[in-house]
Amino acid sequence: MDERVPGSRATAEGDPIVGRDAEADRLSALAAGASGGGRVLLLSGAAGMGKSTLLEYAAGRAEEAGRRVLRASGRESERDLAFAGLHQLLRPVLDEAARLPDRQHRALLGAFGFVSDSPDPLLTGVAVLTLLSQVAERAPLLVVLDDAQWLDAASADVLAFAARRLDDDPITVLAAVRDGDPVTVPAAGRDGGPGFDRGFPTLVLGPLDDAAARRLLGLRWPGLTGRIRDRVLGQAAGNPWPCSNWPGTHRPIPTTTAPCRSASGWRPPTPPGSRSCRKPAGRPWCSWPPRTRRIP
């Protein structure tokens, strides 16, 4: 079998989607479907399983179908900033907030610090639901939340509140969350609210099977063969990220040299946000000092 035959699916950036046909079909149907009321789906999986890639693919299908897409990505550095994630999501449509009823308008402005009013969680949630419904009046709306486990608690509470009340609105919410991480992290002296980890349908991404992992590695690194390829596949254990981000990212893959090694043996890269430190831009993994390359 020719492992370099291109897959039938790819993101707008050209990232191939391999071994996820059923998942891609389900997300595309939700994202691009014009009929039906509000729908919510959580995409769950370990780091590197391809959640962001599938969200990007679904967003592309939605835009092709004429849907409006609003996006936000949780950021670890902003987890303690109340309503930071909500502001990122709604910033493109904040000018439409002027059409909200006065109390809802002031509640939303208060959440973002534009007025001195103290944030009211209930009114803010109602305001977000009303604003999303207004945006969806002109075209069906897709809300994409990536790395939702890093959303600040206030944003997660408000968005979960709105997601549970979509009813017949032409709005779909797709949220990706990493396994083992609660979506809502309680702030000091505060209970974690409803969040996105309770009560929503969930699609769990597991490892790729061996055939899909080999095909993905062949698509991304066709020059990688033999013992080095087998070690990448063995260490990746079906995780797509190492198959797509082999250590030779910043230089052509050597086909005759030995694999990178550290004092503890050869290791492939690990997904972003995992326990190992991230690869610095412009420096191939092989050039790191041995102690840096060692993964506990």
N, C-alpha and C positions, 0 to 999 in steps of 0.2 A: 504494500500500500504506500502511495506517495504521501508523505506527511506534510508536504509543502503545498498541497492543494488548498487554496484559500477557503475559509469558512463562508457560509452564506450570510453571516451576521457580523457587523462591526459597528463601533460607535462612530460619531461624526469625525473623531480624530483618527479613525482607522484602527483602533484597538480591536483585535479579533475576539469574538465571543465563541468559545469552544466548549462543548459538553454541557451547555446550559439551554438547550432548545426549549424544553418545557417551561423553564422559568422565564425565558425571554418572551415566549408566546403569552404567558399569563400576564406579565407586566405590560406588554404592548396592548393586550386587549383592554386592560384597565385604563391605561394612559390615553389611548387613542379612541376608545369607544365613546360614541356620541350619545348613546341612550342610557337610561337608568339614572338613579339618584346618586347621592354622595356615597363614595366608597373609600375605604382605608385599608392599606396592606402594609404590614411591617416586613422588612427583609432582614433576616437574622443570619449571622454566621461569624466564624472566627475571622481575625484580621487576615486580609489577603485573599479571601474567598471570592472576590469579584462583585461585591455589593455595589460599589460606586460605579463600576463599569456597566452593570445592568441598569442602574438608575439613569445613567447617561444615555444608554440605548433607549430606554422607555421615554425619556424626555425628548429625544430626537424624533421618535415615532409620533409623539403627541404634537410636536410643532409641525411635522409634515401633515398631520390631520387638521391643522388649523386651530389647535388648542393654545390657550395662553399658559405659559409655564412660569411659576414663581419658585425660586430655589433658596435654600439656606443650608449651610454646612456648620455643624457644631464644631467649636474650636476649644481645645483644652484650656487655652489661655483666657477664654472668656466665660468659663463656667460660673464664675462668681459675679458676673456683671448682669444684673437683673434686666431681662427683656432684650439682651444683646442679639440673641438668635431671632427673636420676633422682628426686631428692627431690620436685620439683614434681609429677612423674607419680604417684609412689606415696604421697604424703601422705594421700590419702583412704582408703587401705587399709592403712596402716602398723599399725593395731591387729591386723590378721590375721597379721602377721609372727610373732606369738607361737606360732603353730602350726607354724612351720618347724622342721626339725631344728636342734639346738642350735648346731652350728658354722655353719650357714647363717644362723641368726638373729643370731649375734654378728658375722658378717661384714657383714651388712647394717647392723646398728647401728653397727659400726665405720666403715663408709663415710660415715655421716651424723654421726659424731662423738658418738654417744650413749654409746659405751663407748671405752675407751682402746686397744682392739685396733687394730693397723695394718691398713688395708684390704687384703684379699686379692682381686685381680681375678677369679681363677677362682671362688672361693667366692661372691663377690658376684654374679657372673653366674649361677651355679647357683641362688642364693637368689632372684634376680629371676625367673628362669624358674619356679621352684617356686611363688613367691607369685602370679604371674600365672595359673598353672594352677589354684591354689586358688580364686582369684577367679572364674575361668571355670567352676568346677564348678557354681555356682548359676545362671549365665546366660552365654551366649556373650559374649565380651569384645572390644571394639574399642579399640585403642590409637592415639591420634591425636598425631602429633608435627609441629607446625608450626615453620617456620623452623629445620629440623633442622641447617642449616649453621652455626648459632650454638650448638648444644649443646656443652657442655664435653666434652673428649676422653674423660674417664673415663666419663661417662654414655653417650656414643655407642658406646664399646667394649662396655660391659656390655649395652646394649640390642640391639646388633647380635649379640652372642653369644647372647642369649636368642632373638632373632628367627630365627636359623638352626636352632634346636632345638625349634620349636613342634610338629612332627610332627602328631599327631592332635588336639592341643588345639584347642578351638573359639575360637581367638584370631586376630584380624586386626590387622595393623599397617599404618597408612597414615602415611607421612612425606612432608612437603613440603620440597624443597631448592631453593635458588636456583641457576640455571645459573652455572657458573664458580666456585662456591664449594665447596671440599671440605667434607664434613660433619664430618670429624675434623681439627682443627687441632693439630699437634704442640705440646705444651708444651715449655718450655726443657729441653733435655737428654733428651728423650723422643721416641721414634718414634711417629707416629700409628698407632693400632691399626687394627682392621678397619674400623670406621666403617660408615656407611650408603651409602658411595659405591662399594662393590665387591660385585658378585654378586647384587644384588636386582633383580627386574623393575622397569622404570621406564616411566612414562607421561609423555611430554614434551608440555607445553602450548606451542603456538605462538600467533602473533597471530590475532585474530579476522579473518574475512573482512570485506569492505567492508559487506555487507548486515547482518551481525551487529553490527558496530561502530555503524552508523547506528541500528539498532534500540535498542541499549543506550543510546546518547546520547539518543535520543528518549524512552525510558522515564524516564531520570533527569532530563533537562532538556528538557521538551516546549516551553518557550518559546524555546529556542535555535534560530535558523534562519539561513538564508542564508550570507553570507560568513563569519561567526564560526563557525557550525557546521562549515563546510567546512575551516576552518583547524584547529579542534580535531581533526577526523578525520584531517587530513593529518599533523599533528604527532604524534598518538597512534600512528599507523601500526599499528593493530590491537591496541594495548595497552588492555585494559579499564579500567585504573585512571584514566587521564586522562578517559575517557568518563564515568566515574561521579563524578569529583571535579573538575569544572570550577571555575575560580577563584572563582566566585560562591557557594561553599558557605555562607558566613555571611551572605548577604543575597540577596534575590530577584534572579534573573538579569535584567539590563537587556536589553530587546529593541530599543532604539533608539540606545543609546550605542555608541561605538567600542570595539573590543577593547582589553584591557590591552596596553601596550607598554613596552618598556625600550629602552635605547640600542642593543641588538642586535636589536630587532624583537620581535614578539609571540611569546609562548611559553605552552604549556599547563603545568599542574602536572606534576610527575614523581612516579613511584611512591615510596612510603615506603622509606627505606633506600638510595635512589639517590644520585648524586653531589651533587645540589642539596640545600640545607638544607630542613628540613621546615617546613610552614606552622604558625605559632604559633596556638594556639587563640584564637578570637575576632577574628582579624584577617584580612580577605580578602586574597588574594594581590595584588590590584590596588593595595592600600595600601602594599605594601613599597616601600622606596627603590629606585631604578633599579638600583643596583649589587647589591642583594640579589636582585632579580628576575632578573638576568642569569644564564643557565645556560651554563657553559663547554662 
